[in-house]
Amino acid sequence: MRDFFINSLEKIVTGIIILMTLGVLLSGVATIFNPQGGLLAGLAVWVFGGLYVLIMGGMLYLALGIHDNTRRTAAAVEALAAKQ
């Protein structure tokens, strides 16, 4: 049951990152074609939005990776303790 929730969270994180990326791309296009925006403003939205998606996605996947590494380390310690 626990694996179901962890795998579901990983799929939700992937969906969130896809939606964030789509939002940045569409916001950049909307800014480029906005009379108050322009090309430079649209490019800035893409650059800084892309950095934001990278940082947030990295932090979310880092948290999932920490959980996975902790689980693997605990299994390895248990296997080592069983040998002694």
PyMOL Python script that loads the backbone (N, CA, C, O; Angstrom):
from pymol import cmd

cmd.read_pdbstr("""\
ATOM      1  N   MET A   1       0.824  -1.193   0.000  1.00  0.00           N
ATOM      2  CA  MET A   1       0.000   0.000   0.000  1.00  0.00           C
ATOM      3  C   MET A   1       0.869   1.258   0.000  1.00  0.00           C
ATOM      4  O   MET A   1       0.556   2.257  -0.647  1.00  0.00           O
ATOM      5  N   ARG A   2       1.973   1.172   0.749  1.00  0.00           N
ATOM      6  CA  ARG A   2       2.876   2.304   0.828  1.00  0.00           C
ATOM      7  C   ARG A   2       3.488   2.610  -0.536  1.00  0.00           C
ATOM      8  O   ARG A   2       3.628   3.773  -0.915  1.00  0.00           O
ATOM      9  N   ASP A   3       3.851   1.560  -1.268  1.00  0.00           N
ATOM     10  CA  ASP A   3       4.433   1.759  -2.600  1.00  0.00           C
ATOM     11  C   ASP A   3       3.437   2.415  -3.554  1.00  0.00           C
ATOM     12  O   ASP A   3       3.824   3.196  -4.424  1.00  0.00           O
ATOM     13  N   PHE A   4       2.156   2.094  -3.388  1.00  0.00           N
ATOM     14  CA  PHE A   4       1.128   2.718  -4.219  1.00  0.00           C
ATOM     15  C   PHE A   4       1.145   4.233  -4.042  1.00  0.00           C
ATOM     16  O   PHE A   4       1.091   4.977  -5.021  1.00  0.00           O
ATOM     17  N   PHE A   5       1.220   4.687  -2.792  1.00  0.00           N
ATOM     18  CA  PHE A   5       1.202   6.126  -2.537  1.00  0.00           C
ATOM     19  C   PHE A   5       2.482   6.808  -3.023  1.00  0.00           C
ATOM     20  O   PHE A   5       2.433   7.919  -3.551  1.00  0.00           O
ATOM     21  N   ILE A   6       3.616   6.151  -2.845  1.00  0.00           N
ATOM     22  CA  ILE A   6       4.885   6.728  -3.311  1.00  0.00           C
ATOM     23  C   ILE A   6       4.888   6.809  -4.833  1.00  0.00           C
ATOM     24  O   ILE A   6       5.281   7.832  -5.394  1.00  0.00           O
ATOM     25  N   ASN A   7       4.456   5.749  -5.507  1.00  0.00           N
ATOM     26  CA  ASN A   7       4.410   5.766  -6.973  1.00  0.00           C
ATOM     27  C   ASN A   7       3.395   6.784  -7.480  1.00  0.00           C
ATOM     28  O   ASN A   7       3.621   7.443  -8.496  1.00  0.00           O
ATOM     29  N   SER A   8       2.279   6.910  -6.769  1.00  0.00           N
ATOM     30  CA  SER A   8       1.279   7.911  -7.162  1.00  0.00           C
ATOM     31  C   SER A   8       1.832   9.320  -7.007  1.00  0.00           C
ATOM     32  O   SER A   8       1.605  10.181  -7.857  1.00  0.00           O
ATOM     33  N   LEU A   9       2.561   9.553  -5.915  1.00  0.00           N
ATOM     34  CA  LEU A   9       3.165  10.866  -5.714  1.00  0.00           C
ATOM     35  C   LEU A   9       4.163  11.181  -6.815  1.00  0.00           C
ATOM     36  O   LEU A   9       4.237  12.317  -7.282  1.00  0.00           O
ATOM     37  N   GLU A  10       4.930  10.183  -7.230  1.00  0.00           N
ATOM     38  CA  GLU A  10       5.895  10.403  -8.309  1.00  0.00           C
ATOM     39  C   GLU A  10       5.179  10.777  -9.615  1.00  0.00           C
ATOM     40  O   GLU A  10       5.653  11.636 -10.358  1.00  0.00           O
ATOM     41  N   LYS A  11       4.059  10.142  -9.887  1.00  0.00           N
ATOM     42  CA  LYS A  11       3.290  10.477 -11.090  1.00  0.00           C
ATOM     43  C   LYS A  11       2.683  11.871 -10.982  1.00  0.00           C
ATOM     44  O   LYS A  11       2.623  12.602 -11.971  1.00  0.00           O
ATOM     45  N   ILE A  12       2.234  12.241  -9.790  1.00  0.00           N
ATOM     46  CA  ILE A  12       1.680  13.577  -9.588  1.00  0.00           C
ATOM     47  C   ILE A  12       2.766  14.633  -9.774  1.00  0.00           C
ATOM     48  O   ILE A  12       2.521  15.672 -10.388  1.00  0.00           O
ATOM     49  N   VAL A  13       3.964  14.376  -9.249  1.00  0.00           N
ATOM     50  CA  VAL A  13       5.075  15.315  -9.412  1.00  0.00           C
ATOM     51  C   VAL A  13       5.417  15.471 -10.890  1.00  0.00           C
ATOM     52  O   VAL A  13       5.668  16.583 -11.354  1.00  0.00           O
ATOM     53  N   THR A  14       5.429  14.375 -11.625  1.00  0.00           N
ATOM     54  CA  THR A  14       5.701  14.447 -13.061  1.00  0.00           C
ATOM     55  C   THR A  14       4.644  15.288 -13.768  1.00  0.00           C
ATOM     56  O   THR A  14       4.972  16.110 -14.624  1.00  0.00           O
ATOM     57  N   GLY A  15       3.379  15.087 -13.412  1.00  0.00           N
ATOM     58  CA  GLY A  15       2.307  15.887 -13.997  1.00  0.00           C
ATOM     59  C   GLY A  15       2.424  17.361 -13.659  1.00  0.00           C
ATOM     60  O   GLY A  15       2.173  18.219 -14.506  1.00  0.00           O
ATOM     61  N   ILE A  16       2.803  17.658 -12.423  1.00  0.00           N
ATOM     62  CA  ILE A  16       2.978  19.055 -12.007  1.00  0.00           C
ATOM     63  C   ILE A  16       4.094  19.713 -12.802  1.00  0.00           C
ATOM     64  O   ILE A  16       3.962  20.859 -13.231  1.00  0.00           O
ATOM     65  N   ILE A  17       5.183  18.999 -12.999  1.00  0.00           N
ATOM     66  CA  ILE A  17       6.306  19.564 -13.756  1.00  0.00           C
ATOM     67  C   ILE A  17       5.910  19.794 -15.213  1.00  0.00           C
ATOM     68  O   ILE A  17       6.293  20.802 -15.808  1.00  0.00           O
ATOM     69  N   ILE A  18       5.152  18.874 -15.785  1.00  0.00           N
ATOM     70  CA  ILE A  18       4.686  19.062 -17.162  1.00  0.00           C
ATOM     71  C   ILE A  18       3.781  20.282 -17.255  1.00  0.00           C
ATOM     72  O   ILE A  18       3.908  21.079 -18.184  1.00  0.00           O
ATOM     73  N   LEU A  19       2.860  20.436 -16.289  1.00  0.00           N
ATOM     74  CA  LEU A  19       1.974  21.602 -16.296  1.00  0.00           C
ATOM     75  C   LEU A  19       2.747  22.905 -16.078  1.00  0.00           C
ATOM     76  O   LEU A  19       2.431  23.924 -16.692  1.00  0.00           O
ATOM     77  N   MET A  20       3.752  22.873 -15.210  1.00  0.00           N
ATOM     78  CA  MET A  20       4.564  24.078 -14.996  1.00  0.00           C
ATOM     79  C   MET A  20       5.303  24.455 -16.271  1.00  0.00           C
ATOM     80  O   MET A  20       5.366  25.630 -16.631  1.00  0.00           O
ATOM     81  N   THR A  21       5.862  23.459 -16.957  1.00  0.00           N
ATOM     82  CA  THR A  21       6.584  23.727 -18.199  1.00  0.00           C
ATOM     83  C   THR A  21       5.647  24.285 -19.263  1.00  0.00           C
ATOM     84  O   THR A  21       5.991  25.240 -19.959  1.00  0.00           O
ATOM     85  N   LEU A  22       4.478  23.698 -19.386  1.00  0.00           N
ATOM     86  CA  LEU A  22       3.491  24.187 -20.344  1.00  0.00           C
ATOM     87  C   LEU A  22       3.063  25.618 -20.004  1.00  0.00           C
ATOM     88  O   LEU A  22       2.891  26.450 -20.895  1.00  0.00           O
ATOM     89  N   GLY A  23       2.894  25.890 -18.721  1.00  0.00           N
ATOM     90  CA  GLY A  23       2.535  27.245 -18.288  1.00  0.00           C
ATOM     91  C   GLY A  23       3.599  28.268 -18.621  1.00  0.00           C
ATOM     92  O   GLY A  23       3.284  29.382 -19.040  1.00  0.00           O
ATOM     93  N   VAL A  24       4.870  27.897 -18.436  1.00  0.00           N
ATOM     94  CA  VAL A  24       5.967  28.822 -18.761  1.00  0.00           C
ATOM     95  C   VAL A  24       6.014  29.075 -20.262  1.00  0.00           C
ATOM     96  O   VAL A  24       6.175  30.216 -20.696  1.00  0.00           O
ATOM     97  N   LEU A  25       5.875  28.018 -21.053  1.00  0.00           N
ATOM     98  CA  LEU A  25       5.927  28.187 -22.508  1.00  0.00           C
ATOM     99  C   LEU A  25       4.783  29.074 -23.009  1.00  0.00           C
ATOM    100  O   LEU A  25       4.998  29.983 -23.812  1.00  0.00           O
ATOM    101  N   LEU A  26       3.577  28.802 -22.531  1.00  0.00           N
ATOM    102  CA  LEU A  26       2.430  29.601 -22.977  1.00  0.00           C
ATOM    103  C   LEU A  26       2.498  31.039 -22.456  1.00  0.00           C
ATOM    104  O   LEU A  26       2.103  31.973 -23.154  1.00  0.00           O
ATOM    105  N   SER A  27       2.991  31.210 -21.247  1.00  0.00           N
ATOM    106  CA  SER A  27       3.140  32.572 -20.707  1.00  0.00           C
ATOM    107  C   SER A  27       4.159  33.376 -21.500  1.00  0.00           C
ATOM    108  O   SER A  27       3.970  34.570 -21.732  1.00  0.00           O
ATOM    109  N   GLY A  28       5.245  32.718 -21.920  1.00  0.00           N
ATOM    110  CA  GLY A  28       6.232  33.406 -22.747  1.00  0.00           C
ATOM    111  C   GLY A  28       5.664  33.828 -24.084  1.00  0.00           C
ATOM    112  O   GLY A  28       5.918  34.938 -24.551  1.00  0.00           O
ATOM    113  N   VAL A  29       4.893  32.945 -24.703  1.00  0.00           N
ATOM    114  CA  VAL A  29       4.262  33.282 -25.990  1.00  0.00           C
ATOM    115  C   VAL A  29       3.268  34.420 -25.807  1.00  0.00           C
ATOM    116  O   VAL A  29       3.232  35.349 -26.613  1.00  0.00           O
ATOM    117  N   ALA A  30       2.459  34.353 -24.747  1.00  0.00           N
ATOM    118  CA  ALA A  30       1.483  35.412 -24.485  1.00  0.00           C
ATOM    119  C   ALA A  30       2.180  36.742 -24.221  1.00  0.00           C
ATOM    120  O   ALA A  30       1.686  37.790 -24.636  1.00  0.00           O
ATOM    121  N   THR A  31       3.308  36.713 -23.544  1.00  0.00           N
ATOM    122  CA  THR A  31       4.046  37.948 -23.269  1.00  0.00           C
ATOM    123  C   THR A  31       4.645  38.523 -24.543  1.00  0.00           C
ATOM    124  O   THR A  31       4.673  39.741 -24.717  1.00  0.00           O
ATOM    125  N   ILE A  32       5.120  37.668 -25.428  1.00  0.00           N
ATOM    126  CA  ILE A  32       5.705  38.144 -26.684  1.00  0.00           C
ATOM    127  C   ILE A  32       4.653  38.877 -27.525  1.00  0.00           C
ATOM    128  O   ILE A  32       4.941  39.916 -28.119  1.00  0.00           O
ATOM    129  N   PHE A  33       3.444  38.334 -27.570  1.00  0.00           N
ATOM    130  CA  PHE A  33       2.407  38.937 -28.404  1.00  0.00           C
ATOM    131  C   PHE A  33       1.576  39.986 -27.684  1.00  0.00           C
ATOM    132  O   PHE A  33       0.650  40.549 -28.269  1.00  0.00           O
ATOM    133  N   ASN A  34       1.888  40.253 -26.440  1.00  0.00           N
ATOM    134  CA  ASN A  34       1.207  41.304 -25.689  1.00  0.00           C
ATOM    135  C   ASN A  34       1.836  42.655 -26.048  1.00  0.00           C
ATOM    136  O   ASN A  34       3.062  42.764 -26.062  1.00  0.00           O
ATOM    137  N   PRO A  35       1.035  43.684 -26.339  1.00  0.00           N
ATOM    138  CA  PRO A  35       1.613  44.987 -26.692  1.00  0.00           C
ATOM    139  C   PRO A  35       2.473  45.593 -25.567  1.00  0.00           C
ATOM    140  O   PRO A  35       3.397  46.361 -25.835  1.00  0.00           O
ATOM    141  N   GLN A  36       2.166  45.249 -24.331  1.00  0.00           N
ATOM    142  CA  GLN A  36       2.961  45.787 -23.214  1.00  0.00           C
ATOM    143  C   GLN A  36       4.182  44.933 -22.921  1.00  0.00           C
ATOM    144  O   GLN A  36       5.034  45.329 -22.125  1.00  0.00           O
ATOM    145  N   GLY A  37       4.282  43.774 -23.546  1.00  0.00           N
ATOM    146  CA  GLY A  37       5.399  42.863 -23.289  1.00  0.00           C
ATOM    147  C   GLY A  37       6.496  43.039 -24.326  1.00  0.00           C
ATOM    148  O   GLY A  37       7.277  43.989 -24.268  1.00  0.00           O
ATOM    149  N   GLY A  38       6.543  42.136 -25.249  1.00  0.00           N
ATOM    150  CA  GLY A  38       7.547  42.193 -26.305  1.00  0.00           C
ATOM    151  C   GLY A  38       8.443  40.968 -26.287  1.00  0.00           C
ATOM    152  O   GLY A  38       8.300  40.083 -25.444  1.00  0.00           O
ATOM    153  N   LEU A  39       9.369  40.935 -27.231  1.00  0.00           N
ATOM    154  CA  LEU A  39      10.246  39.783 -27.394  1.00  0.00           C
ATOM    155  C   LEU A  39      11.161  39.585 -26.193  1.00  0.00           C
ATOM    156  O   LEU A  39      11.293  38.468 -25.694  1.00  0.00           O
ATOM    157  N   LEU A  40      11.791  40.653 -25.726  1.00  0.00           N
ATOM    158  CA  LEU A  40      12.715  40.509 -24.592  1.00  0.00           C
ATOM    159  C   LEU A  40      11.996  40.057 -23.326  1.00  0.00           C
ATOM    160  O   LEU A  40      12.506  39.227 -22.574  1.00  0.00           O
ATOM    161  N   ALA A  41      10.823  40.603 -23.100  1.00  0.00           N
ATOM    162  CA  ALA A  41      10.061  40.191 -21.914  1.00  0.00           C
ATOM    163  C   ALA A  41       9.637  38.724 -22.028  1.00  0.00           C
ATOM    164  O   ALA A  41       9.686  37.991 -21.040  1.00  0.00           O
ATOM    165  N   GLY A  42       9.230  38.299 -23.200  1.00  0.00           N
ATOM    166  CA  GLY A  42       8.861  36.902 -23.408  1.00  0.00           C
ATOM    167  C   GLY A  42      10.034  35.963 -23.212  1.00  0.00           C
ATOM    168  O   GLY A  42       9.895  34.898 -22.611  1.00  0.00           O
ATOM    169  N   LEU A  43      11.197  36.364 -23.726  1.00  0.00           N
ATOM    170  CA  LEU A  43      12.399  35.551 -23.517  1.00  0.00           C
ATOM    171  C   LEU A  43      12.774  35.484 -22.040  1.00  0.00           C
ATOM    172  O   LEU A  43      13.224  34.446 -21.555  1.00  0.00           O
ATOM    173  N   ALA A  44      12.588  36.589 -21.333  1.00  0.00           N
ATOM    174  CA  ALA A  44      12.872  36.600 -19.894  1.00  0.00           C
ATOM    175  C   ALA A  44      11.925  35.654 -19.149  1.00  0.00           C
ATOM    176  O   ALA A  44      12.334  34.958 -18.220  1.00  0.00           O
ATOM    177  N   VAL A  45      10.666  35.639 -19.565  1.00  0.00           N
ATOM    178  CA  VAL A  45       9.709  34.702 -18.945  1.00  0.00           C
ATOM    179  C   VAL A  45      10.161  33.272 -19.183  1.00  0.00           C
ATOM    180  O   VAL A  45      10.106  32.449 -18.269  1.00  0.00           O
ATOM    181  N   TRP A  46      10.606  32.960 -20.395  1.00  0.00           N
ATOM    182  CA  TRP A  46      11.067  31.607 -20.688  1.00  0.00           C
ATOM    183  C   TRP A  46      12.307  31.243 -19.887  1.00  0.00           C
ATOM    184  O   TRP A  46      12.394  30.143 -19.342  1.00  0.00           O
ATOM    185  N   VAL A  47      13.277  32.169 -19.812  1.00  0.00           N
ATOM    186  CA  VAL A  47      14.526  31.867 -19.106  1.00  0.00           C
ATOM    187  C   VAL A  47      14.282  31.693 -17.615  1.00  0.00           C
ATOM    188  O   VAL A  47      14.657  30.674 -17.035  1.00  0.00           O
ATOM    189  N   PHE A  48      13.649  32.691 -16.993  1.00  0.00           N
ATOM    190  CA  PHE A  48      13.464  32.619 -15.547  1.00  0.00           C
ATOM    191  C   PHE A  48      12.400  31.586 -15.169  1.00  0.00           C
ATOM    192  O   PHE A  48      12.506  30.949 -14.121  1.00  0.00           O
ATOM    193  N   GLY A  49      11.386  31.415 -16.001  1.00  0.00           N
ATOM    194  CA  GLY A  49      10.408  30.357 -15.759  1.00  0.00           C
ATOM    195  C   GLY A  49      11.029  28.979 -15.887  1.00  0.00           C
ATOM    196  O   GLY A  49      10.723  28.078 -15.106  1.00  0.00           O
ATOM    197  N   GLY A  50      11.904  28.813 -16.874  1.00  0.00           N
ATOM    198  CA  GLY A  50      12.609  27.543 -17.037  1.00  0.00           C
ATOM    199  C   GLY A  50      13.502  27.233 -15.852  1.00  0.00           C
ATOM    200  O   GLY A  50      13.561  26.092 -15.393  1.00  0.00           O
ATOM    201  N   LEU A  51      14.202  28.253 -15.353  1.00  0.00           N
ATOM    202  CA  LEU A  51      15.024  28.057 -14.157  1.00  0.00           C
ATOM    203  C   LEU A  51      14.167  27.669 -12.957  1.00  0.00           C
ATOM    204  O   LEU A  51      14.548  26.805 -12.168  1.00  0.00           O
ATOM    205  N   TYR A  52      13.017  28.305 -12.826  1.00  0.00           N
ATOM    206  CA  TYR A  52      12.108  27.987 -11.730  1.00  0.00           C
ATOM    207  C   TYR A  52      11.630  26.538 -11.827  1.00  0.00           C
ATOM    208  O   TYR A  52      11.603  25.823 -10.825  1.00  0.00           O
ATOM    209  N   VAL A  53      11.256  26.109 -13.027  1.00  0.00           N
ATOM    210  CA  VAL A  53      10.799  24.728 -13.200  1.00  0.00           C
ATOM    211  C   VAL A  53      11.931  23.759 -12.879  1.00  0.00           C
ATOM    212  O   VAL A  53      11.697  22.736 -12.234  1.00  0.00           O
ATOM    213  N   LEU A  54      13.142  24.057 -13.311  1.00  0.00           N
ATOM    214  CA  LEU A  54      14.278  23.183 -13.017  1.00  0.00           C
ATOM    215  C   LEU A  54      14.533  23.079 -11.518  1.00  0.00           C
ATOM    216  O   LEU A  54      14.747  21.985 -10.995  1.00  0.00           O
ATOM    217  N   ILE A  55      14.510  24.200 -10.838  1.00  0.00           N
ATOM    218  CA  ILE A  55      14.791  24.195  -9.397  1.00  0.00           C
ATOM    219  C   ILE A  55      13.685  23.470  -8.637  1.00  0.00           C
ATOM    220  O   ILE A  55      13.969  22.620  -7.793  1.00  0.00           O
ATOM    221  N   MET A  56      12.431  23.800  -8.928  1.00  0.00           N
ATOM    222  CA  MET A  56      11.324  23.171  -8.207  1.00  0.00           C
ATOM    223  C   MET A  56      11.228  21.676  -8.536  1.00  0.00           C
ATOM    224  O   MET A  56      11.011  20.859  -7.641  1.00  0.00           O
ATOM    225  N   GLY A  57      11.387  21.322  -9.795  1.00  0.00           N
ATOM    226  CA  GLY A  57      11.352  19.912 -10.174  1.00  0.00           C
ATOM    227  C   GLY A  57      12.492  19.136  -9.536  1.00  0.00           C
ATOM    228  O   GLY A  57      12.308  18.008  -9.078  1.00  0.00           O
ATOM    229  N   GLY A  58      13.663  19.742  -9.509  1.00  0.00           N
ATOM    230  CA  GLY A  58      14.808  19.098  -8.869  1.00  0.00           C
ATOM    231  C   GLY A  58      14.580  18.866  -7.389  1.00  0.00           C
ATOM    232  O   GLY A  58      14.929  17.812  -6.857  1.00  0.00           O
ATOM    233  N   MET A  59      13.992  19.855  -6.721  1.00  0.00           N
ATOM    234  CA  MET A  59      13.732  19.699  -5.288  1.00  0.00           C
ATOM    235  C   MET A  59      12.678  18.628  -5.030  1.00  0.00           C
ATOM    236  O   MET A  59      12.802  17.857  -4.078  1.00  0.00           O
ATOM    237  N   LEU A  60      11.641  18.570  -5.865  1.00  0.00           N
ATOM    238  CA  LEU A  60      10.610  17.549  -5.680  1.00  0.00           C
ATOM    239  C   LEU A  60      11.170  16.150  -5.919  1.00  0.00           C
ATOM    240  O   LEU A  60      10.904  15.234  -5.141  1.00  0.00           O
ATOM    241  N   TYR A  61      11.939  15.982  -6.985  1.00  0.00           N
ATOM    242  CA  TYR A  61      12.523  14.671  -7.252  1.00  0.00           C
ATOM    243  C   TYR A  61      13.621  14.327  -6.247  1.00  0.00           C
ATOM    244  O   TYR A  61      13.852  13.150  -5.969  1.00  0.00           O
ATOM    245  N   LEU A  62      14.294  15.330  -5.701  1.00  0.00           N
ATOM    246  CA  LEU A  62      15.285  15.081  -4.665  1.00  0.00           C
ATOM    247  C   LEU A  62      14.623  14.488  -3.425  1.00  0.00           C
ATOM    248  O   LEU A  62      15.153  13.558  -2.817  1.00  0.00           O
ATOM    249  N   ALA A  63      13.465  15.026  -3.054  1.00  0.00           N
ATOM    250  CA  ALA A  63      12.743  14.488  -1.896  1.00  0.00           C
ATOM    251  C   ALA A  63      12.330  13.039  -2.146  1.00  0.00           C
ATOM    252  O   ALA A  63      12.440  12.203  -1.249  1.00  0.00           O
ATOM    253  N   LEU A  64      11.860  12.737  -3.347  1.00  0.00           N
ATOM    254  CA  LEU A  64      11.513  11.350  -3.664  1.00  0.00           C
ATOM    255  C   LEU A  64      12.748  10.459  -3.690  1.00  0.00           C
ATOM    256  O   LEU A  64      12.683   9.298  -3.284  1.00  0.00           O
ATOM    257  N   GLY A  65      13.860  10.986  -4.159  1.00  0.00           N
ATOM    258  CA  GLY A  65      15.108  10.220  -4.185  1.00  0.00           C
ATOM    259  C   GLY A  65      15.635   9.937  -2.799  1.00  0.00           C
ATOM    260  O   GLY A  65      16.161   8.853  -2.549  1.00  0.00           O
ATOM    261  N   ILE A  66      15.505  10.889  -1.890  1.00  0.00           N
ATOM    262  CA  ILE A  66      15.933  10.683  -0.508  1.00  0.00           C
ATOM    263  C   ILE A  66      15.127   9.551   0.114  1.00  0.00           C
ATOM    264  O   ILE A  66      15.677   8.703   0.817  1.00  0.00           O
ATOM    265  N   HIS A  67      13.828   9.541  -0.144  1.00  0.00           N
ATOM    266  CA  HIS A  67      12.990   8.457   0.383  1.00  0.00           C
ATOM    267  C   HIS A  67      13.446   7.114  -0.162  1.00  0.00           C
ATOM    268  O   HIS A  67      13.549   6.148   0.595  1.00  0.00           O
ATOM    269  N   ASP A  68      13.719   7.032  -1.451  1.00  0.00           N
ATOM    270  CA  ASP A  68      14.136   5.778  -2.066  1.00  0.00           C
ATOM    271  C   ASP A  68      15.493   5.325  -1.520  1.00  0.00           C
ATOM    272  O   ASP A  68      15.682   4.144  -1.230  1.00  0.00           O
ATOM    273  N   ASN A  69      16.432   6.259  -1.382  1.00  0.00           N
ATOM    274  CA  ASN A  69      17.753   5.903  -0.854  1.00  0.00           C
ATOM    275  C   ASN A  69      17.673   5.456   0.597  1.00  0.00           C
ATOM    276  O   ASN A  69      18.388   4.537   0.998  1.00  0.00           O
ATOM    277  N   THR A  70      16.818   6.086   1.389  1.00  0.00           N
ATOM    278  CA  THR A  70      16.648   5.682   2.778  1.00  0.00           C
ATOM    279  C   THR A  70      16.080   4.270   2.858  1.00  0.00           C
ATOM    280  O   THR A  70      16.518   3.471   3.685  1.00  0.00           O
ATOM    281  N   ARG A  71      15.116   3.960   2.009  1.00  0.00           N
ATOM    282  CA  ARG A  71      14.535   2.624   1.980  1.00  0.00           C
ATOM    283  C   ARG A  71      15.583   1.577   1.589  1.00  0.00           C
ATOM    284  O   ARG A  71      15.654   0.508   2.195  1.00  0.00           O
ATOM    285  N   ARG A  72      16.393   1.890   0.574  1.00  0.00           N
ATOM    286  CA  ARG A  72      17.423   0.947   0.143  1.00  0.00           C
ATOM    287  C   ARG A  72      18.497   0.766   1.201  1.00  0.00           C
ATOM    288  O   ARG A  72      18.987  -0.346   1.398  1.00  0.00           O
ATOM    289  N   THR A  73      18.871   1.843   1.886  1.00  0.00           N
ATOM    290  CA  THR A  73      19.883   1.750   2.947  1.00  0.00           C
ATOM    291  C   THR A  73      19.371   0.909   4.107  1.00  0.00           C
ATOM    292  O   THR A  73      20.112   0.097   4.660  1.00  0.00           O
ATOM    293  N   ALA A  74      18.120   1.096   4.475  1.00  0.00           N
ATOM    294  CA  ALA A  74      17.544   0.299   5.559  1.00  0.00           C
ATOM    295  C   ALA A  74      17.513  -1.183   5.186  1.00  0.00           C
ATOM    296  O   ALA A  74      17.792  -2.039   6.025  1.00  0.00           O
ATOM    297  N   ALA A  75      17.178  -1.488   3.944  1.00  0.00           N
ATOM    298  CA  ALA A  75      17.163  -2.885   3.503  1.00  0.00           C
ATOM    299  C   ALA A  75      18.570  -3.481   3.523  1.00  0.00           C
ATOM    300  O   ALA A  75      18.750  -4.642   3.892  1.00  0.00           O
ATOM    301  N   ALA A  76      19.564  -2.688   3.128  1.00  0.00           N
ATOM    302  CA  ALA A  76      20.944  -3.172   3.131  1.00  0.00           C
ATOM    303  C   ALA A  76      21.437  -3.399   4.558  1.00  0.00           C
ATOM    304  O   ALA A  76      22.132  -4.383   4.813  1.00  0.00           O
ATOM    305  N   VAL A  77      21.099  -2.524   5.481  1.00  0.00           N
ATOM    306  CA  VAL A  77      21.513  -2.683   6.877  1.00  0.00           C
ATOM    307  C   VAL A  77      20.843  -3.912   7.489  1.00  0.00           C
ATOM    308  O   VAL A  77      21.478  -4.654   8.238  1.00  0.00           O
ATOM    309  N   GLU A  78      19.575  -4.131   7.177  1.00  0.00           N
ATOM    310  CA  GLU A  78      18.883  -5.317   7.680  1.00  0.00           C
ATOM    311  C   GLU A  78      19.511  -6.604   7.136  1.00  0.00           C
ATOM    312  O   GLU A  78      19.669  -7.583   7.865  1.00  0.00           O
ATOM    313  N   ALA A  79      19.867  -6.589   5.847  1.00  0.00           N
ATOM    314  CA  ALA A  79      20.509  -7.771   5.253  1.00  0.00           C
ATOM    315  C   ALA A  79      21.874  -8.007   5.874  1.00  0.00           C
ATOM    316  O   ALA A  79      22.263  -9.154   6.093  1.00  0.00           O
ATOM    317  N   LEU A  80      22.594  -6.959   6.156  1.00  0.00           N
ATOM    318  CA  LEU A  80      23.911  -7.082   6.781  1.00  0.00           C
ATOM    319  C   LEU A  80      23.773  -7.594   8.216  1.00  0.00           C
ATOM    320  O   LEU A  80      24.571  -8.418   8.662  1.00  0.00           O
ATOM    321  N   ALA A  81      22.772  -7.114   8.929  1.00  0.00           N
ATOM    322  CA  ALA A  81      22.564  -7.558  10.315  1.00  0.00           C
ATOM    323  C   ALA A  81      22.114  -9.011  10.351  1.00  0.00           C
ATOM    324  O   ALA A  81      22.413  -9.721  11.311  1.00  0.00           O
ATOM    325  N   ALA A  82      21.408  -9.466   9.334  1.00  0.00           N
ATOM    326  CA  ALA A  82      20.944 -10.855   9.291  1.00  0.00           C
ATOM    327  C   ALA A  82      22.095 -11.821   9.062  1.00  0.00           C
ATOM    328  O   ALA A  82      22.013 -12.981   9.465  1.00  0.00           O
ATOM    329  N   LYS A  83      23.161 -11.366   8.425  1.00  0.00           N
ATOM    330  CA  LYS A  83      24.326 -12.211   8.175  1.00  0.00           C
ATOM    331  C   LYS A  83      25.121 -12.478   9.443  1.00  0.00           C
ATOM    332  O   LYS A  83      25.795 -13.504   9.545  1.00  0.00           O
ATOM    333  N   GLN A  84      25.053 -11.584  10.395  1.00  0.00           N
ATOM    334  CA  GLN A  84      25.899 -11.714  11.598  1.00  0.00           C
ATOM    335  C   GLN A  84      25.262 -12.551  12.640  1.00  0.00           C
ATOM    336  O   GLN A  84      25.842 -12.755  13.707  1.00  0.00           O
TER     337      GLN A  84
END
""", "prot")
cmd.dss("prot")
cmd.show_as("cartoon", "prot")
cmd.util.cbc("prot")
cmd.orient("prot")
